[in-house]
Amino acid sequence: MAAARGGDVDLQKAVGSLIATEKAYAKLAGEKGFRAASISVFADDAVIFTPNPVTIWRKDANGVWQVALDVGIDHPLPSQAENESEVCVPSKPLANPESASPDLDKVQSHFTQSLKEDEADAIIDHATDDIRVYRRGQLPAVGKSAAKKMLAEENAETTRAPLGAGTSHPIDLAYEYGEYTSEHDNTKQRGIYLCIWQLESDGAWKLALDLQKSAPENNP
């Protein structure tokens, strides 16, 4: 995810350099394997749960793209059209992010409390129109309608405990990851989560991506 998106930055050039880095990473993984490729691009404090489909990139002090967080889930292979839809770049200018951080804290706090009452409603109420929702064993849901359909039957009460977070500079993108516990029909589930927030053009913070990866049942 582009870490520099201010008015004095060429967004097309920044995104282009990120895409080039991602392609070089994929090429190296094919030649030398995922482990060697990952070591070559991971930041010193990078976090990895599992390979793809969600990777967060950031630039270091020298302007070099490095992986800050890498997480994914198991799901069926998508069709070619679905696979192509996974890459997106904001098509509209975002709001001025100068005073966005306090608003983000309030939105995230409200979201965390809402999850405890109903996970599906909390996500849909805070979602962007093109939100991505990832759950183990299911194809990614793209957009509010698909997300609502995916989450409709869960009606889960979810508690999340953050382990780390970060923002872009200026602050118009943010991510948070950690552990979650969820209860549905007297059945408890736990695992890890990742959510990505985006500052919309009207100044509102919206949830652009929500991922939960459940832990194996036999994992203590």
Biotite code that builds the C-alpha atoms (Angstrom):
import biotite.structure as struc

atoms = struc.array([
    struc.Atom([0.000, 0.000, 0.000], chain_id="A", res_id=1, res_name="MET", atom_name="CA", element="C"),
    struc.Atom([1.395, 3.364, -0.987], chain_id="A", res_id=2, res_name="ALA", atom_name="CA", element="C"),
    struc.Atom([2.861, 5.133, 2.034], chain_id="A", res_id=3, res_name="ALA", atom_name="CA", element="C"),
    struc.Atom([3.187, 8.518, 0.331], chain_id="A", res_id=4, res_name="ALA", atom_name="CA", element="C"),
    struc.Atom([-0.022, 9.962, -1.057], chain_id="A", res_id=5, res_name="ARG", atom_name="CA", element="C"),
    struc.Atom([0.111, 13.705, -0.377], chain_id="A", res_id=6, res_name="GLY", atom_name="CA", element="C"),
    struc.Atom([-0.701, 16.417, -2.864], chain_id="A", res_id=7, res_name="GLY", atom_name="CA", element="C"),
    struc.Atom([2.969, 16.877, -3.779], chain_id="A", res_id=8, res_name="ASP", atom_name="CA", element="C"),
    struc.Atom([3.423, 13.184, -4.669], chain_id="A", res_id=9, res_name="VAL", atom_name="CA", element="C"),
    struc.Atom([2.928, 11.668, -8.124], chain_id="A", res_id=10, res_name="ASP", atom_name="CA", element="C"),
    struc.Atom([0.439, 8.939, -7.192], chain_id="A", res_id=11, res_name="LEU", atom_name="CA", element="C"),
    struc.Atom([0.746, 7.156, -10.529], chain_id="A", res_id=12, res_name="GLN", atom_name="CA", element="C"),
    struc.Atom([4.535, 7.016, -10.200], chain_id="A", res_id=13, res_name="LYS", atom_name="CA", element="C"),
    struc.Atom([4.337, 5.831, -6.567], chain_id="A", res_id=14, res_name="ALA", atom_name="CA", element="C"),
    struc.Atom([1.854, 3.059, -7.389], chain_id="A", res_id=15, res_name="VAL", atom_name="CA", element="C"),
    struc.Atom([3.903, 2.114, -10.453], chain_id="A", res_id=16, res_name="GLY", atom_name="CA", element="C"),
    struc.Atom([7.044, 1.646, -8.379], chain_id="A", res_id=17, res_name="SER", atom_name="CA", element="C"),
    struc.Atom([5.096, -0.484, -5.900], chain_id="A", res_id=18, res_name="LEU", atom_name="CA", element="C"),
    struc.Atom([3.709, -2.687, -8.687], chain_id="A", res_id=19, res_name="ILE", atom_name="CA", element="C"),
    struc.Atom([7.200, -3.091, -10.153], chain_id="A", res_id=20, res_name="ALA", atom_name="CA", element="C"),
    struc.Atom([8.512, -4.126, -6.732], chain_id="A", res_id=21, res_name="THR", atom_name="CA", element="C"),
    struc.Atom([5.672, -6.628, -6.287], chain_id="A", res_id=22, res_name="GLU", atom_name="CA", element="C"),
    struc.Atom([6.371, -8.176, -9.707], chain_id="A", res_id=23, res_name="LYS", atom_name="CA", element="C"),
    struc.Atom([10.086, -8.441, -8.948], chain_id="A", res_id=24, res_name="ALA", atom_name="CA", element="C"),
    struc.Atom([9.199, -10.104, -5.641], chain_id="A", res_id=25, res_name="TYR", atom_name="CA", element="C"),
    struc.Atom([6.943, -12.632, -7.413], chain_id="A", res_id=26, res_name="ALA", atom_name="CA", element="C"),
    struc.Atom([9.632, -13.338, -10.012], chain_id="A", res_id=27, res_name="LYS", atom_name="CA", element="C"),
    struc.Atom([12.270, -13.930, -7.342], chain_id="A", res_id=28, res_name="LEU", atom_name="CA", element="C"),
    struc.Atom([9.882, -16.225, -5.463], chain_id="A", res_id=29, res_name="ALA", atom_name="CA", element="C"),
    struc.Atom([9.473, -18.304, -8.619], chain_id="A", res_id=30, res_name="GLY", atom_name="CA", element="C"),
    struc.Atom([13.219, -18.535, -9.115], chain_id="A", res_id=31, res_name="GLU", atom_name="CA", element="C"),
    struc.Atom([14.491, -18.990, -5.536], chain_id="A", res_id=32, res_name="LYS", atom_name="CA", element="C"),
    struc.Atom([11.399, -19.846, -3.512], chain_id="A", res_id=33, res_name="GLY", atom_name="CA", element="C"),
    struc.Atom([9.093, -17.894, -1.220], chain_id="A", res_id=34, res_name="PHE", atom_name="CA", element="C"),
    struc.Atom([11.426, -17.934, 1.800], chain_id="A", res_id=35, res_name="ARG", atom_name="CA", element="C"),
    struc.Atom([14.399, -16.398, -0.010], chain_id="A", res_id=36, res_name="ALA", atom_name="CA", element="C"),
    struc.Atom([12.251, -13.835, -1.791], chain_id="A", res_id=37, res_name="ALA", atom_name="CA", element="C"),
    struc.Atom([10.521, -12.818, 1.428], chain_id="A", res_id=38, res_name="SER", atom_name="CA", element="C"),
    struc.Atom([13.745, -12.402, 3.377], chain_id="A", res_id=39, res_name="ILE", atom_name="CA", element="C"),
    struc.Atom([15.029, -10.074, 0.655], chain_id="A", res_id=40, res_name="SER", atom_name="CA", element="C"),
    struc.Atom([12.088, -7.655, 0.976], chain_id="A", res_id=41, res_name="VAL", atom_name="CA", element="C"),
    struc.Atom([10.876, -7.940, 4.586], chain_id="A", res_id=42, res_name="PHE", atom_name="CA", element="C"),
    struc.Atom([11.389, -4.943, 6.845], chain_id="A", res_id=43, res_name="ALA", atom_name="CA", element="C"),
    struc.Atom([13.295, -5.541, 10.090], chain_id="A", res_id=44, res_name="ASP", atom_name="CA", element="C"),
    struc.Atom([10.034, -5.475, 12.059], chain_id="A", res_id=45, res_name="ASP", atom_name="CA", element="C"),
    struc.Atom([7.857, -7.203, 9.448], chain_id="A", res_id=46, res_name="ALA", atom_name="CA", element="C"),
    struc.Atom([5.056, -9.532, 10.553], chain_id="A", res_id=47, res_name="VAL", atom_name="CA", element="C"),
    struc.Atom([4.055, -12.643, 8.583], chain_id="A", res_id=48, res_name="ILE", atom_name="CA", element="C"),
    struc.Atom([1.140, -14.978, 9.244], chain_id="A", res_id=49, res_name="PHE", atom_name="CA", element="C"),
    struc.Atom([1.008, -16.821, 5.904], chain_id="A", res_id=50, res_name="THR", atom_name="CA", element="C"),
    struc.Atom([1.611, -16.073, 2.170], chain_id="A", res_id=51, res_name="PRO", atom_name="CA", element="C"),
    struc.Atom([-0.859, -13.936, 0.176], chain_id="A", res_id=52, res_name="ASN", atom_name="CA", element="C"),
    struc.Atom([-3.429, -12.670, -0.656], chain_id="A", res_id=53, res_name="PRO", atom_name="CA", element="C"),
    struc.Atom([-2.930, -9.552, 1.518], chain_id="A", res_id=54, res_name="VAL", atom_name="CA", element="C"),
    struc.Atom([0.481, -7.882, 1.684], chain_id="A", res_id=55, res_name="THR", atom_name="CA", element="C"),
    struc.Atom([1.141, -4.425, 3.134], chain_id="A", res_id=56, res_name="ILE", atom_name="CA", element="C"),
    struc.Atom([4.149, -2.579, 1.721], chain_id="A", res_id=57, res_name="TRP", atom_name="CA", element="C"),
    struc.Atom([5.824, 0.563, 3.064], chain_id="A", res_id=58, res_name="ARG", atom_name="CA", element="C"),
    struc.Atom([8.818, 2.642, 2.023], chain_id="A", res_id=59, res_name="LYS", atom_name="CA", element="C"),
    struc.Atom([11.887, 2.824, 4.243], chain_id="A", res_id=60, res_name="ASP", atom_name="CA", element="C"),
    struc.Atom([13.935, 5.979, 4.859], chain_id="A", res_id=61, res_name="ALA", atom_name="CA", element="C"),
    struc.Atom([15.765, 5.424, 1.555], chain_id="A", res_id=62, res_name="ASN", atom_name="CA", element="C"),
    struc.Atom([12.560, 5.153, -0.469], chain_id="A", res_id=63, res_name="GLY", atom_name="CA", element="C"),
    struc.Atom([12.806, 1.364, -0.886], chain_id="A", res_id=64, res_name="VAL", atom_name="CA", element="C"),
    struc.Atom([9.581, -0.657, -0.740], chain_id="A", res_id=65, res_name="TRP", atom_name="CA", element="C"),
    struc.Atom([9.578, -3.284, 2.030], chain_id="A", res_id=66, res_name="GLN", atom_name="CA", element="C"),
    struc.Atom([6.933, -5.712, 3.292], chain_id="A", res_id=67, res_name="VAL", atom_name="CA", element="C"),
    struc.Atom([5.535, -4.603, 6.657], chain_id="A", res_id=68, res_name="ALA", atom_name="CA", element="C"),
    struc.Atom([2.883, -7.309, 7.037], chain_id="A", res_id=69, res_name="LEU", atom_name="CA", element="C"),
    struc.Atom([1.919, -10.427, 5.087], chain_id="A", res_id=70, res_name="ASP", atom_name="CA", element="C"),
    struc.Atom([-1.238, -12.427, 5.811], chain_id="A", res_id=71, res_name="VAL", atom_name="CA", element="C"),
    struc.Atom([-3.646, -14.670, 3.938], chain_id="A", res_id=72, res_name="GLY", atom_name="CA", element="C"),
    struc.Atom([-6.244, -17.424, 4.152], chain_id="A", res_id=73, res_name="ILE", atom_name="CA", element="C"),
    struc.Atom([-7.117, -20.636, 2.348], chain_id="A", res_id=74, res_name="ASP", atom_name="CA", element="C"),
    struc.Atom([-9.945, -20.360, -0.156], chain_id="A", res_id=75, res_name="HIS", atom_name="CA", element="C"),
    struc.Atom([-10.990, -21.926, -3.494], chain_id="A", res_id=76, res_name="PRO", atom_name="CA", element="C"),
    struc.Atom([-9.143, -20.822, -6.612], chain_id="A", res_id=77, res_name="LEU", atom_name="CA", element="C"),
    struc.Atom([-10.895, -17.799, -8.152], chain_id="A", res_id=78, res_name="PRO", atom_name="CA", element="C"),
    struc.Atom([-11.803, -17.502, -11.807], chain_id="A", res_id=79, res_name="SER", atom_name="CA", element="C"),
    struc.Atom([-9.654, -15.301, -14.031], chain_id="A", res_id=80, res_name="GLN", atom_name="CA", element="C"),
    struc.Atom([-12.142, -12.422, -13.763], chain_id="A", res_id=81, res_name="ALA", atom_name="CA", element="C"),
    struc.Atom([-12.250, -12.647, -9.972], chain_id="A", res_id=82, res_name="GLU", atom_name="CA", element="C"),
    struc.Atom([-8.473, -12.825, -9.808], chain_id="A", res_id=83, res_name="ASN", atom_name="CA", element="C"),
    struc.Atom([-8.106, -9.664, -11.863], chain_id="A", res_id=84, res_name="GLU", atom_name="CA", element="C"),
    struc.Atom([-10.535, -7.792, -9.609], chain_id="A", res_id=85, res_name="SER", atom_name="CA", element="C"),
    struc.Atom([-8.271, -8.240, -6.603], chain_id="A", res_id=86, res_name="GLU", atom_name="CA", element="C"),
    struc.Atom([-5.973, -5.380, -7.647], chain_id="A", res_id=87, res_name="VAL", atom_name="CA", element="C"),
    struc.Atom([-7.422, -1.906, -7.203], chain_id="A", res_id=88, res_name="CYS", atom_name="CA", element="C"),
    struc.Atom([-6.157, 1.669, -6.982], chain_id="A", res_id=89, res_name="VAL", atom_name="CA", element="C"),
    struc.Atom([-8.317, 4.501, -5.595], chain_id="A", res_id=90, res_name="PRO", atom_name="CA", element="C"),
    struc.Atom([-9.904, 6.332, -8.524], chain_id="A", res_id=91, res_name="SER", atom_name="CA", element="C"),
    struc.Atom([-10.908, 9.481, -6.640], chain_id="A", res_id=92, res_name="LYS", atom_name="CA", element="C"),
    struc.Atom([-8.893, 11.954, -4.566], chain_id="A", res_id=93, res_name="PRO", atom_name="CA", element="C"),
    struc.Atom([-8.983, 11.400, -0.829], chain_id="A", res_id=94, res_name="LEU", atom_name="CA", element="C"),
    struc.Atom([-9.781, 13.993, 1.813], chain_id="A", res_id=95, res_name="ALA", atom_name="CA", element="C"),
    struc.Atom([-7.130, 16.157, 3.411], chain_id="A", res_id=96, res_name="ASN", atom_name="CA", element="C"),
    struc.Atom([-5.670, 13.871, 6.098], chain_id="A", res_id=97, res_name="PRO", atom_name="CA", element="C"),
    struc.Atom([-4.044, 16.562, 8.289], chain_id="A", res_id=98, res_name="GLU", atom_name="CA", element="C"),
    struc.Atom([-6.383, 16.007, 11.259], chain_id="A", res_id=99, res_name="SER", atom_name="CA", element="C"),
    struc.Atom([-7.504, 12.472, 10.438], chain_id="A", res_id=100, res_name="ALA", atom_name="CA", element="C"),
    struc.Atom([-5.840, 10.547, 13.281], chain_id="A", res_id=101, res_name="SER", atom_name="CA", element="C"),
    struc.Atom([-8.209, 11.544, 16.142], chain_id="A", res_id=102, res_name="PRO", atom_name="CA", element="C"),
    struc.Atom([-11.230, 10.703, 13.962], chain_id="A", res_id=103, res_name="ASP", atom_name="CA", element="C"),
    struc.Atom([-9.698, 7.327, 13.114], chain_id="A", res_id=104, res_name="LEU", atom_name="CA", element="C"),
    struc.Atom([-9.297, 6.496, 16.809], chain_id="A", res_id=105, res_name="ASP", atom_name="CA", element="C"),
    struc.Atom([-12.967, 7.243, 17.440], chain_id="A", res_id=106, res_name="LYS", atom_name="CA", element="C"),
    struc.Atom([-14.153, 5.187, 14.473], chain_id="A", res_id=107, res_name="VAL", atom_name="CA", element="C"),
    struc.Atom([-11.975, 2.214, 15.386], chain_id="A", res_id=108, res_name="GLN", atom_name="CA", element="C"),
    struc.Atom([-13.179, 2.332, 18.994], chain_id="A", res_id=109, res_name="SER", atom_name="CA", element="C"),
    struc.Atom([-16.824, 2.368, 17.890], chain_id="A", res_id=110, res_name="HIS", atom_name="CA", element="C"),
    struc.Atom([-16.148, -0.458, 15.439], chain_id="A", res_id=111, res_name="PHE", atom_name="CA", element="C"),
    struc.Atom([-14.528, -2.601, 18.155], chain_id="A", res_id=112, res_name="THR", atom_name="CA", element="C"),
    struc.Atom([-17.532, -2.160, 20.424], chain_id="A", res_id=113, res_name="GLN", atom_name="CA", element="C"),
    struc.Atom([-19.974, -2.873, 17.588], chain_id="A", res_id=114, res_name="SER", atom_name="CA", element="C"),
    struc.Atom([-18.215, -6.155, 16.790], chain_id="A", res_id=115, res_name="LEU", atom_name="CA", element="C"),
    struc.Atom([-19.079, -7.406, 20.270], chain_id="A", res_id=116, res_name="LYS", atom_name="CA", element="C"),
    struc.Atom([-22.775, -7.025, 19.488], chain_id="A", res_id=117, res_name="GLU", atom_name="CA", element="C"),
    struc.Atom([-22.910, -8.244, 15.884], chain_id="A", res_id=118, res_name="ASP", atom_name="CA", element="C"),
    struc.Atom([-19.881, -8.799, 13.651], chain_id="A", res_id=119, res_name="GLU", atom_name="CA", element="C"),
    struc.Atom([-21.778, -8.606, 10.350], chain_id="A", res_id=120, res_name="ALA", atom_name="CA", element="C"),
    struc.Atom([-23.612, -5.363, 11.152], chain_id="A", res_id=121, res_name="ASP", atom_name="CA", element="C"),
    struc.Atom([-20.415, -3.751, 12.455], chain_id="A", res_id=122, res_name="ALA", atom_name="CA", element="C"),
    struc.Atom([-18.499, -4.514, 9.260], chain_id="A", res_id=123, res_name="ILE", atom_name="CA", element="C"),
    struc.Atom([-21.264, -3.460, 6.865], chain_id="A", res_id=124, res_name="ILE", atom_name="CA", element="C"),
    struc.Atom([-21.976, -0.241, 8.789], chain_id="A", res_id=125, res_name="ASP", atom_name="CA", element="C"),
    struc.Atom([-18.305, 0.808, 8.556], chain_id="A", res_id=126, res_name="HIS", atom_name="CA", element="C"),
    struc.Atom([-17.532, -0.544, 5.072], chain_id="A", res_id=127, res_name="ALA", atom_name="CA", element="C"),
    struc.Atom([-16.444, 1.216, 1.892], chain_id="A", res_id=128, res_name="THR", atom_name="CA", element="C"),
    struc.Atom([-18.588, 0.451, -1.156], chain_id="A", res_id=129, res_name="ASP", atom_name="CA", element="C"),
    struc.Atom([-15.838, -1.814, -2.535], chain_id="A", res_id=130, res_name="ASP", atom_name="CA", element="C"),
    struc.Atom([-14.794, -3.478, 0.731], chain_id="A", res_id=131, res_name="ILE", atom_name="CA", element="C"),
    struc.Atom([-12.910, -6.788, 0.594], chain_id="A", res_id=132, res_name="ARG", atom_name="CA", element="C"),
    struc.Atom([-13.877, -9.405, 3.196], chain_id="A", res_id=133, res_name="VAL", atom_name="CA", element="C"),
    struc.Atom([-11.770, -12.550, 3.638], chain_id="A", res_id=134, res_name="TYR", atom_name="CA", element="C"),
    struc.Atom([-12.775, -15.664, 5.576], chain_id="A", res_id=135, res_name="ARG", atom_name="CA", element="C"),
    struc.Atom([-11.197, -19.128, 5.577], chain_id="A", res_id=136, res_name="ARG", atom_name="CA", element="C"),
    struc.Atom([-12.653, -21.507, 2.994], chain_id="A", res_id=137, res_name="GLY", atom_name="CA", element="C"),
    struc.Atom([-14.595, -18.816, 1.104], chain_id="A", res_id=138, res_name="GLN", atom_name="CA", element="C"),
    struc.Atom([-13.826, -16.721, -1.942], chain_id="A", res_id=139, res_name="LEU", atom_name="CA", element="C"),
    struc.Atom([-13.176, -13.064, -1.090], chain_id="A", res_id=140, res_name="PRO", atom_name="CA", element="C"),
    struc.Atom([-16.328, -10.958, -0.924], chain_id="A", res_id=141, res_name="ALA", atom_name="CA", element="C"),
    struc.Atom([-15.896, -7.772, -2.962], chain_id="A", res_id=142, res_name="VAL", atom_name="CA", element="C"),
    struc.Atom([-18.367, -4.963, -2.278], chain_id="A", res_id=143, res_name="GLY", atom_name="CA", element="C"),
    struc.Atom([-21.005, -4.369, 0.391], chain_id="A", res_id=144, res_name="LYS", atom_name="CA", element="C"),
    struc.Atom([-23.623, -6.659, -1.146], chain_id="A", res_id=145, res_name="SER", atom_name="CA", element="C"),
    struc.Atom([-21.242, -9.611, -1.387], chain_id="A", res_id=146, res_name="ALA", atom_name="CA", element="C"),
    struc.Atom([-19.908, -8.943, 2.125], chain_id="A", res_id=147, res_name="ALA", atom_name="CA", element="C"),
    struc.Atom([-23.421, -8.802, 3.557], chain_id="A", res_id=148, res_name="LYS", atom_name="CA", element="C"),
    struc.Atom([-24.277, -12.111, 1.880], chain_id="A", res_id=149, res_name="LYS", atom_name="CA", element="C"),
    struc.Atom([-21.089, -13.760, 3.188], chain_id="A", res_id=150, res_name="MET", atom_name="CA", element="C"),
    struc.Atom([-21.626, -12.608, 6.762], chain_id="A", res_id=151, res_name="LEU", atom_name="CA", element="C"),
    struc.Atom([-25.421, -12.854, 6.905], chain_id="A", res_id=152, res_name="ALA", atom_name="CA", element="C"),
    struc.Atom([-25.631, -16.273, 8.567], chain_id="A", res_id=153, res_name="GLU", atom_name="CA", element="C"),
    struc.Atom([-22.896, -15.739, 11.148], chain_id="A", res_id=154, res_name="GLU", atom_name="CA", element="C"),
    struc.Atom([-24.552, -13.274, 13.567], chain_id="A", res_id=155, res_name="ASN", atom_name="CA", element="C"),
    struc.Atom([-21.383, -13.608, 15.643], chain_id="A", res_id=156, res_name="ALA", atom_name="CA", element="C"),
    struc.Atom([-20.281, -11.649, 18.692], chain_id="A", res_id=157, res_name="GLU", atom_name="CA", element="C"),
    struc.Atom([-16.604, -10.880, 18.180], chain_id="A", res_id=158, res_name="THR", atom_name="CA", element="C"),
    struc.Atom([-13.879, -9.465, 20.409], chain_id="A", res_id=159, res_name="THR", atom_name="CA", element="C"),
    struc.Atom([-10.589, -8.261, 18.916], chain_id="A", res_id=160, res_name="ARG", atom_name="CA", element="C"),
    struc.Atom([-7.309, -7.645, 20.730], chain_id="A", res_id=161, res_name="ALA", atom_name="CA", element="C"),
    struc.Atom([-4.859, -5.518, 18.669], chain_id="A", res_id=162, res_name="PRO", atom_name="CA", element="C"),
    struc.Atom([-1.220, -6.611, 18.457], chain_id="A", res_id=163, res_name="LEU", atom_name="CA", element="C"),
    struc.Atom([0.025, -3.967, 16.033], chain_id="A", res_id=164, res_name="GLY", atom_name="CA", element="C"),
    struc.Atom([-1.026, -1.112, 13.761], chain_id="A", res_id=165, res_name="ALA", atom_name="CA", element="C"),
    struc.Atom([0.344, 1.411, 11.285], chain_id="A", res_id=166, res_name="GLY", atom_name="CA", element="C"),
    struc.Atom([-0.614, 4.291, 9.004], chain_id="A", res_id=167, res_name="THR", atom_name="CA", element="C"),
    struc.Atom([0.511, 5.840, 5.761], chain_id="A", res_id=168, res_name="SER", atom_name="CA", element="C"),
    struc.Atom([2.065, 9.304, 5.621], chain_id="A", res_id=169, res_name="HIS", atom_name="CA", element="C"),
    struc.Atom([0.021, 11.444, 5.292], chain_id="A", res_id=170, res_name="PRO", atom_name="CA", element="C"),
    struc.Atom([-2.568, 9.568, 7.310], chain_id="A", res_id=171, res_name="ILE", atom_name="CA", element="C"),
    struc.Atom([-5.156, 8.450, 4.754], chain_id="A", res_id=172, res_name="ASP", atom_name="CA", element="C"),
    struc.Atom([-4.654, 4.689, 5.066], chain_id="A", res_id=173, res_name="LEU", atom_name="CA", element="C"),
    struc.Atom([-4.334, 2.651, 8.257], chain_id="A", res_id=174, res_name="ALA", atom_name="CA", element="C"),
    struc.Atom([-4.088, -1.006, 9.216], chain_id="A", res_id=175, res_name="TYR", atom_name="CA", element="C"),
    struc.Atom([-4.469, -2.994, 12.423], chain_id="A", res_id=176, res_name="GLU", atom_name="CA", element="C"),
    struc.Atom([-3.884, -6.668, 13.178], chain_id="A", res_id=177, res_name="TYR", atom_name="CA", element="C"),
    struc.Atom([-4.209, -8.909, 16.196], chain_id="A", res_id=178, res_name="GLY", atom_name="CA", element="C"),
    struc.Atom([-6.151, -11.809, 17.694], chain_id="A", res_id=179, res_name="GLU", atom_name="CA", element="C"),
    struc.Atom([-9.887, -12.347, 17.837], chain_id="A", res_id=180, res_name="TYR", atom_name="CA", element="C"),
    struc.Atom([-12.407, -14.561, 19.592], chain_id="A", res_id=181, res_name="THR", atom_name="CA", element="C"),
    struc.Atom([-15.896, -15.044, 18.226], chain_id="A", res_id=182, res_name="SER", atom_name="CA", element="C"),
    struc.Atom([-19.035, -16.756, 19.534], chain_id="A", res_id=183, res_name="GLU", atom_name="CA", element="C"),
    struc.Atom([-21.893, -18.000, 17.355], chain_id="A", res_id=184, res_name="HIS", atom_name="CA", element="C"),
    struc.Atom([-24.615, -20.476, 18.389], chain_id="A", res_id=185, res_name="ASP", atom_name="CA", element="C"),
    struc.Atom([-22.664, -21.302, 21.563], chain_id="A", res_id=186, res_name="ASN", atom_name="CA", element="C"),
    struc.Atom([-19.622, -22.194, 19.451], chain_id="A", res_id=187, res_name="THR", atom_name="CA", element="C"),
    struc.Atom([-16.401, -20.284, 20.037], chain_id="A", res_id=188, res_name="LYS", atom_name="CA", element="C"),
    struc.Atom([-13.774, -19.573, 17.416], chain_id="A", res_id=189, res_name="GLN", atom_name="CA", element="C"),
    struc.Atom([-10.455, -17.775, 17.643], chain_id="A", res_id=190, res_name="ARG", atom_name="CA", element="C"),
    struc.Atom([-7.676, -16.723, 15.302], chain_id="A", res_id=191, res_name="GLY", atom_name="CA", element="C"),
    struc.Atom([-5.976, -13.665, 13.847], chain_id="A", res_id=192, res_name="ILE", atom_name="CA", element="C"),
    struc.Atom([-7.409, -10.646, 12.042], chain_id="A", res_id=193, res_name="TYR", atom_name="CA", element="C"),
    struc.Atom([-6.306, -7.808, 9.790], chain_id="A", res_id=194, res_name="LEU", atom_name="CA", element="C"),
    struc.Atom([-8.320, -4.722, 8.894], chain_id="A", res_id=195, res_name="CYS", atom_name="CA", element="C"),
    struc.Atom([-7.422, -1.828, 6.601], chain_id="A", res_id=196, res_name="ILE", atom_name="CA", element="C"),
    struc.Atom([-9.048, 1.598, 6.886], chain_id="A", res_id=197, res_name="TRP", atom_name="CA", element="C"),
    struc.Atom([-9.272, 4.259, 4.173], chain_id="A", res_id=198, res_name="GLN", atom_name="CA", element="C"),
    struc.Atom([-10.008, 7.971, 4.481], chain_id="A", res_id=199, res_name="LEU", atom_name="CA", element="C"),
    struc.Atom([-12.805, 8.761, 2.026], chain_id="A", res_id=200, res_name="GLU", atom_name="CA", element="C"),
    struc.Atom([-13.168, 11.958, -0.002], chain_id="A", res_id=201, res_name="SER", atom_name="CA", element="C"),
    struc.Atom([-15.832, 13.232, 2.423], chain_id="A", res_id=202, res_name="ASP", atom_name="CA", element="C"),
    struc.Atom([-13.434, 12.901, 5.382], chain_id="A", res_id=203, res_name="GLY", atom_name="CA", element="C"),
    struc.Atom([-15.010, 9.722, 6.805], chain_id="A", res_id=204, res_name="ALA", atom_name="CA", element="C"),
    struc.Atom([-12.909, 6.694, 7.760], chain_id="A", res_id=205, res_name="TRP", atom_name="CA", element="C"),
    struc.Atom([-14.247, 3.495, 6.191], chain_id="A", res_id=206, res_name="LYS", atom_name="CA", element="C"),
    struc.Atom([-13.234, -0.148, 6.406], chain_id="A", res_id=207, res_name="LEU", atom_name="CA", element="C"),
    struc.Atom([-11.648, -1.159, 3.077], chain_id="A", res_id=208, res_name="ALA", atom_name="CA", element="C"),
    struc.Atom([-10.611, -4.699, 4.018], chain_id="A", res_id=209, res_name="LEU", atom_name="CA", element="C"),
    struc.Atom([-11.494, -7.113, 6.814], chain_id="A", res_id=210, res_name="ASP", atom_name="CA", element="C"),
    struc.Atom([-9.771, -10.485, 7.192], chain_id="A", res_id=211, res_name="LEU", atom_name="CA", element="C"),
    struc.Atom([-10.231, -13.125, 9.872], chain_id="A", res_id=212, res_name="GLN", atom_name="CA", element="C"),
    struc.Atom([-8.226, -16.350, 9.802], chain_id="A", res_id=213, res_name="LYS", atom_name="CA", element="C"),
    struc.Atom([-9.520, -18.948, 12.238], chain_id="A", res_id=214, res_name="SER", atom_name="CA", element="C"),
    struc.Atom([-7.012, -21.077, 14.135], chain_id="A", res_id=215, res_name="ALA", atom_name="CA", element="C"),
    struc.Atom([-7.069, -24.857, 13.550], chain_id="A", res_id=216, res_name="PRO", atom_name="CA", element="C"),
    struc.Atom([-9.485, -26.585, 15.921], chain_id="A", res_id=217, res_name="GLU", atom_name="CA", element="C"),
    struc.Atom([-6.765, -28.794, 17.370], chain_id="A", res_id=218, res_name="ASN", atom_name="CA", element="C"),
    struc.Atom([-4.466, -25.826, 18.033], chain_id="A", res_id=219, res_name="ASN", atom_name="CA", element="C"),
    struc.Atom([-4.294, -25.297, 21.826], chain_id="A", res_id=220, res_name="PRO", atom_name="CA", element="C"),
])
